Amino acid sequence: MEEMTDEITIIRRIAVDFGTEHTVIALQEGTSVQFPILAGFTRMVPSMPPEDSVPVVPCLIHYRDDGSVLIGEEVVTCGLVHSPATVRWMRHYILNGNPARIDATVHGLIGYPDAGAALLRALLDRVPASFRGQQTEIIFVVPLDASEHYLSWIRSIGITAGAGTTCVVDAITATICGYGLPAMPGHLYVLVDMEESSHSVTVAATGDQEPGSVCTSSRILGQAEDETGSARINAWIAEDILVRLRLQESDPRVLILYGKLLQETGRARERLAAVPDTRIRVSEPASGIIVDVVLTRADLERVLSDHGFLPLLHRTVDRAIAAATGRGHSVDKSTAVLLTGGCLTLPCLQERVAGLFGQDKVYGNHSSEARVLGALASKPAASERIMNDYAVRYWDAGVREHRYRFLVRAGTSYPSAGQVGRFLISATYDGQTRLGVPLYSFGTGGGDAGTIIELVSDASGGIRISGPPPGVSPKEKPVWVNEQTPTLLVASPPAVRGEARFELTFTIDRDRQLCLTARDVLTGDVVKRGAPVYRLI
């Protein structure tokens, strides 16, 4: 029988900020943090010392006719960003539950979750081999309001990658920690973020925890968004260049190179964060047009002014502050204003924000990498505990009634130091191939503490339903919490009635997820390792 250890020692960590436009990855071993260059996938964007530049991966995946895929910068280099077989804006569509599928030629119809998972798995496959395996923790940065479906989806990617533990940290907390600021109760922050399709301003407060603990969650007090993002700014720059060259956007010759011009204006905008001027050169032999211009910071500020972006940004800030003020919160007491997103490295935008809040309050020197740095720095609060009781329901054949095997009691701290439960399950009839693990939740204080018995599945692979055990009040009636997303174990070869078939081990990760490791007693194979069962409350 394979020995199963009670606790995994984490010595390496991978932080992943999966964004709408870019994905950023950071690696940590001991106190050393590095940003891996994933050959072919990444490109460098300007940052402030000590990094100076940070590798990012464009969130693009292209499905080729020969069955292969291109990832990130490979798609850009091949000029396939706008191809029908290229999937982009994946995080946005996954968060919104968009069911659309893309015709990916020989790959068939690809949904956004499938494409996003393929992208992230390709990136994790490229990290150094020393950062793979059970002694590695993967931390994903997620939106504060991400759904359970999104959280389960992104955790599954870490599990598939073979990480010892997989957890998440909300983007607001990650940003605060990434700038090296205290995430303590009562602190107020303003976050200004620029993405490809929008910019947003959020007034947030760190979560309430016991004094001296480190916060792991935040709450939004006010928020405002506008659909003007970096993509629209790139288009404004391109239009300005065409005007300078006395070219019409509707000219068929211009249409041929316009995609390349947009791409180069975006890169030029990024470079202006580090240098006062930069050259844009685009040529198209078929049309005979050559674009060769110098773009300066003054040019960019003029373009933004012509299109009214600076007043627009100001109005977005005002709307977010008004929303927070309407709830009784004064932004004058804000600890800091934090900038994220490539566009916000531009001096003219940072100066505008500083003019609104004061230079000493504005942090923008890590706008591309703040969230992954914060994910590595964030720690779970020692005071966080599970609120409800949780048990696995089973059929006691000896007394012919349902009972409960309790795994987690209200007040249990997380992550667990080791296992919270281990037991065997058996088949109820010869030839059974699917055995279920039904999890039930009780209101705080509910349950039957004395029952510790082998779990037995019925012929359908689940557990028969009956009323609550004796002594449980109506308000503590058990709820089958994983009924819609059942945990099933496949027995191959089929199981024999009454013989122990799977050994189950349960742990709780730092994100309150009850995780299952299941070993087939007959074959010795581990059929699930750290698989999420349910996020505990």
N, C-alpha and C positions, 0 to 999 in steps of 0.2 A: 504493500500500500504506500502510495506516495505521501511523504510528509508535507503538511501544509503549515507554513509559518504563520504566527499570529500577527505580525506587524511588518510592514515594508519600511525599510530605511531609505528615505529620500536624500540623495546627495547631489542631484542635478535637477534643474528646473528649466522648462521652456515656456515662455510667454508668447501668446499669439493674439495680435489685434487684427481681426478679420473685419476690414472696413468695406464700404461701398466702392471706393476708388482704389485703395491700396491695402495690402496686408503687410504688417511689420512683425518681425520675429526677433526675440532676444533670448539669449542663452545665459544661464548662470550656473557656475560651479564654485562653491565656496563664496568668496566675496568678489570673484571675477565675473564681469558681465560683458558679453560680446554680441555683436550684431552680425549674424552669418551672411556671407555673400553666397547665394545659391546660384551657381554658374548657369547663365542663360536666362534664369527666371527674374533676377533682381536688376535694379538700376539704382544709382546713387542720387539722393536728393540732399541739398545743402542743409546743414544744421549748425549749431553753435559749438564751440569747444566744450568738452574735449573731443567730441566725435567729428566735428567739422562737416561730415556727410554721413548719411544713414542709408543702408540698402533697403529698398521697398520693393514689393512685388505688385505690379498692376493686377487688379482682380479681373483677369481675363483668362478664358480657356477656349481654345479653338479645336474643333473636331475635324480631323482630316479624312479625306476619302479612303486613305490606305489603312484606316483603323487607329492611327496614332493621334496624339494630342499635342498641342502647343500650349505652354503655360506662361502667363505673365508677360515679361518683356519679349519673349520669343514671338508672341502674337504681334506686338508692336513692330518689331524688327522686320517681320515678314509682310507688314502692311495689311494685316487682316482684322484690324480692330472692328471695322464696320461690316465684316462678312456675315451673312446669314447664319453661318455655322459657328460663329463666335458668341459665347455667352458672357454677359457682363451684368453689373448691378445686382449680383446674386444675393448679397445680404439683404438688400432692400426688399426684393421680392420674396425671400424666405420669411422675413419678419412679418410681411403682410399676407402670408399664406397664399401667394399667387399660384394657382394650379397649372398655369400654362406650361407647355412642353415645346422644346425646340427640335426641329428636324435636323439631327446631327448625322446625316447621310448614313453610312454603314453602322453607326452606333445606335441608330433608331431614334426614338423620341426621348429627349433628355429633359427632366424637370430641373428647376433651379436648385432644390436640395441635393440632387445627384451631382450636378455640375459643381456646386460649392464644395461638396465632400471630396470630389475628385481633385479639385484644386488644392484644398488643404492637405489632403493625404500626399499629394505629389510634393508639396513643400516640406512636410515632416519627413518624408523619405530622403530628402536631400540634406537634412541636418547631420552633423558629424555622428558617426556610428557610436561614439562614446555616450551620446545623449539619447540612446534608445534603450528600452528595457524597463524592468520592474523598479529600478532605483531612480527613475525619472518621473517628475511630476509635470504635467502639462496644464497651464493656466490660460483659459480663454477670456478675453475681454468681451463683455456683452453689454447691450443696452440695458439700462436700469429697468425698463418695462418689458423686457423680453419675455415671451410666453414660455410656458412649460414645454410646449412642443419644440420651440427653438432651442431651449436649454438641453433637452434630451438629444436633439439632433447633433448639437455641437459636441456634447460629451461623448457621444458614440464614436466620433472621429478620434478623440484621444484614446478611447478604449481600443479601437481598431489598430491604432498606432503602437499598441503594446505598452503604454505608460503604466507605471505602478499606480498612480492616482491621477484623476482628471477632475479639475474644478473650474469655477468661473469667478470672476470679479466684475462688478458693475463698472461701466466706463467712467462714471463720475468719481467714484472712490479711486480708481486707477489713475486718473488724471491728477487728482490731489496728491496722492502718494508719489506719482512720477515727478512732480515738481519739488519733492522733498518737503512738503508742507504737512502740518499736523491734521489728521482726520479725527478730531476730537469732538465730543458732543457740544452743540451750540455754535460751532463755527459755520459761517456763511460764505459761500463762494459764488462767483459769477463765471460761467464757462461759455466761451465764444468758440464755435466750431464751424469750419468751412469744409464742405464736402463737394463732390463733383456737381451734384444737382441742387444743392441748397446750402444755406447758412442758417445757423440757429444760435440762440442765446438762452441759457438756462441759469436760473437762480436756484441754488441747491443748498441744503443743509445736511451735515453729516448725521448719521443715525444716532439714536439715543442708546448709550451703553453705560456701564458702570464707570465711575471716575478712574482714570488711569489706563483703561483698556483701549485697544486699537480698534477703530471702527471698520466694519466690513460692508456697510451698506449706507446709502444716502437716500434722501427724499427730495423731490422736486417741489419748489415753492412757486415758481413761475417760469413760463417758457414761451418763446415766440420763434417762428421760423419763416423764412422767405425762400422762394424757389430759385433765387439767384445764387449760383454756386460757381466753382472754378471753371466749369465747362463754358458757362456763358461769358465769363471774363476772357477766356481764351478766344471765343468767337469775336468779342469786341476788339481784341488786339488784332486778329486776322483782318477784320473789316477795315480797321484803321490803316493797316499796311497796304491793303488794296487801294484805298483812297490815295495814299501817298504816292503809289505807283501808277495812279490813274487807270486802274483796272476795275472792271465791273464784275461783281460776284456772279451775275447771270451769264457772263461770257463762257461759252462752252469750253474754251481752253482753260479758263480758271477753274471750272468745275472738276477738271481732271486732277489738278494738284491741290484742291482745297482741303482734302482730308490730310494730306501731308503737311500743309501749312498749319492747320489746327494743331496737329501733333507737335510741330516745332514751336509754335507760340506758347504752348503749355510748358514745354521744357525751358524755353527762354524765360518765362515768368518765374519758374522755380530758381533759375540761376540768378535772377535779379535780387534774390534774398541775400546773396553773398557778394555780388559784384555790382558796381554802378551802371554798367552797360554790357550788352552781349549782342552777338551777331546771329541773325536768322538767315539761313540760306536754304532755299528749296528750288529744285529744278525739275522740269518735266520735259524730257527730250521730245515726246510726241507732240506737245503743244508749242515747244520752242520758248516757253516762258521761264525766266529765271528770276526768283525773288532773292535779293541779297540786300538786307537792310540791317542797321544797327538800332536796337531797342534799348532805351535808357530808362532809369527809374522815373525820370521826369515825364517821359512819354507815357509810361504806364499810369502815373498819377493823373495825367491829363485825360487819358482814356476813361479811367474810373470816374473822373469828375464829369466828363461829357455825358456819361450814361447815368449820372446821379447815384452812383453806388455808395459813396461815402454818407450822404444823407439817409439813404436806404438802410445802411448798417446801423446808423444812429437810431432810426425809427424802430428797428427790430430790438435793439437794446432797451429802448423806452417801453415797448410793449411787454417785454419780459419783466422789467422792473415794476411796471404797473400791476401786472398779475400777482407778483409777490407782495407788493404793497397792499393790494386789496385783501390779502389774507393776513395782514397785520405784521409783515416783516419789513424791516428797514434795511435797504441795501447799503446805506451809508456805513453800516457796521460790517460790511463784507471783509473777510480776511484778505482775499486776493481775487484777481481776475485772471483766469487761465485760458490761454489760447491753444487750440489744436487745429490741425489741418494745414496743408502745404501753403495755401494762399496767405495765411496769417503770419508767415515768416516775412512778408513784405514790409519794409520799414514804414511806408505811408499808411498802411492799415494799422500797424502797431502804434504809430503815433496818434492816429485818430482815436483808438481805444484808450490810450494813455491820456488823451485830452479829456475824455469823459470821466475817467475814474482817478487819474493821478498816476504818474510814472512809477511811483514806488509800489503800487498795487498790482501792476501788470506783469505777468510771467508769460513769455512767448519764445524762450530760447530752446525749447524742446517740443515744438508743436507737432512734429512727426512721430517722435518716439516716446512721448511722455506716458502714454497709456501702457505700453509694454514694460517700461521701467517701473511704473506703479504696480503693475500686476506682480512683478517679482518682489517688490517691497511690501506688498500688503500681507497681512497676517489675519487669521480668524480671531475674533474676540474670545478670550478665555471664558467670558461669562455667558456665551450663547448656549442655549439648551433647547432640547426638543420639548414641545408643549403637550403632545398627546401620547397615549400608549399605542403600541402597534404589536399585532400578533398574527401568526399564521394559523389558519383554521384547518382542522383535520377531523377525520371520522374515527372515533374510538370504536373499533369493531367489537371489543370485549363487552362494553356496556351499551353499545348500539346508540350512541349519541355524539353530537358534535362538541368539540372542545377547542381550546385555544392554546397555542404555544407562544408565549410572549417573548418578543425579541428586544423591544425598546420600551422603557418606561418613561413617563413624563418626568422632565428634569434631567434626563441624560444629556451630558455634554457632547459636543461634536467638534472636530472629527473624533471617532473612537480611537482609543489607544491600541486596540486590537480587535478581536472578534467580539460581536455582540450575541452571536448564536452559532451553534454548529449541531447538525443532526442528520439522520439518514431518512430517505423517503423510499417507499416500496410501491410496487404495482398492486392493483386490486384484482387483476385478472390476467391470465396467461396471454401473451402476445401484445400487451399494452405498449404503445410506442410513444405516447405523449403524456408527460406527467406535469401537472400544474403546481404553481406556488402562489396561492391566493393570500394577499395581505389585507388585514383589516385594521381600521383605526377606531379607537375609542376616545371619547372625551376625557379630559385630564382626570386621572384617578380611577378610570374604569378598568374592568378586566378581572381575570381569575388568576391570581399569582401562583397558585399551587400546581398548575397543570404543566407537566413536562413529559411529553410522550412522543413517540415516533409519528412523523407526518405520513398520512396515507392518502393517495389520490384515488378518485373514483374512476369508473369506466370511461368517462368523457375526458379525462385528463384534468378535471377541475375538482371543486369541492361542492358537495350539495349544500344548499342554503337552509338554515333554520333560524329560529329566534335567538336572542342574546342569552348568554349563560345565566344561571340563577344568580340573583343579587345585583344584576346590572340595572341601573335606573333607566327610564325611557330616554333621557337626554344623553345617556352614554351608550345608546344602541350602536353596535358595531357597523361600520361602513366598509364595504369591499372597495378599497381605494385603487386597486390595479385591475379592476374588471374590464375597463376599456382598453388597457394596454397590458394584457396578461403575460406573465413570465412562464414560458413553456420549455420543458427539457425533452429532447428527442432521444429515445432509447433505441440504439442500433448496435447489436441485434435487439429485437423486442424483449421486454422484461418478462420475468416469471412471477406469478402471483406470490405475494408474501416475502419475496427475497429482497433485501435491501439493494437498491440499484444506484442511487445518487447520494453522495455526501455533499451537504450544503453548508457553506460558511458565509456569514453575513458581517459586513462592516458598515460604518457610516463615514462618508467623506466630509471634507470641510464645507461642502455646499449643501449639507443635510440630506444628501442622496443615500438611501439604503442600497448597498451594492452586494451582489451575489457572486460567489465563486462556486461552481458545481463540478464535481468530479464523478465520472462514471466508474462505479466500484468494480464493474465487470471487466471493462477494458483498460482502466487506469487513465483514460484520457480526461483532460480538463476541458469540459464542453462550454463553460462560461467562466470568464475571469474578470472580476470587478465589474460585472454588468449591472447597470442601473435598474432597480426595481421600482422605486418610487421616491419622490422628494418629500421628506418628512416635514411636518409642521410643528 
